[in-house]
Amino acid sequence: MIREILGSDFMDCEKVKEICRSKGYKKSEIREAKTSEGIKTFCLVSPEGKRKWLWFVPERIWEKYGG
């Protein structure tokens, strides 16, 4: 389910969770799916120290950006 949402790009984890919840998934189901689908997390930090957590599918990111 999460792989379909992410496609081949990075996405704010809060947006992913919001989409999943709108489809009726519970917090525990989202967490379970993230693990079972091999979704990884990346933390982007602004110069001011603000953090944004992004989720991605490693092999799809590599295909898109790995050259």
C-alpha positions in Angstrom: 0.0 0.0 0.0 2.7 2.5 0.9 4.8 1.7 -2.1 1.9 2.7 -4.4 1.6 6.0 -2.5 5.4 6.8 -2.7 5.9 5.7 -6.3 9.5 6.5 -7.2 10.1 9.6 -5.1 10.6 10.9 -1.5 7.5 11.9 0.4 6.9 13.6 3.7 6.0 10.8 6.2 3.1 12.8 7.7 1.6 13.1 4.2 1.9 9.3 3.7 0.3 8.6 7.1 -2.5 11.0 6.3 -3.2 9.3 3.0 -3.1 5.9 4.7 -5.5 7.0 7.5 -7.9 8.4 4.9 -8.0 4.9 3.4 -8.9 3.5 6.8 -5.6 2.1 8.0 -4.7 2.2 11.6 -1.4 3.5 13.0 -0.2 0.0 13.8 -1.1 -1.2 10.3 0.9 1.7 8.7 3.9 1.0 10.9 3.7 -2.7 10.0 3.3 -2.0 6.3 6.3 0.4 6.3 8.5 -2.4 7.7 7.2 -5.3 5.5 7.3 -3.2 2.3 10.9 -2.2 3.0 10.2 1.5 3.2 13.2 3.6 4.4 13.3 7.0 6.2 15.6 10.0 5.5 15.8 13.1 7.7 16.2 16.4 5.9 17.5 19.2 8.1 17.2 22.9 7.1 19.9 25.4 7.9 17.7 26.6 10.8 17.6 23.1 12.2 14.0 22.3 11.2 13.6 18.6 10.4 11.4 16.8 7.9 11.2 13.1 7.7 10.9 11.6 4.3 9.9 8.0 3.3 11.1 6.3 0.2 11.5 2.9 -1.6 15.2 2.4 -1.9 15.3 0.5 -5.2 13.0 2.9 -6.9 15.0 5.9 -5.7 18.2 4.2 -7.0 16.5 3.6 -10.4 15.4 7.2 -10.6 18.4 9.1 -9.2 21.3 6.5 -9.2 22.2 7.1 -12.8 
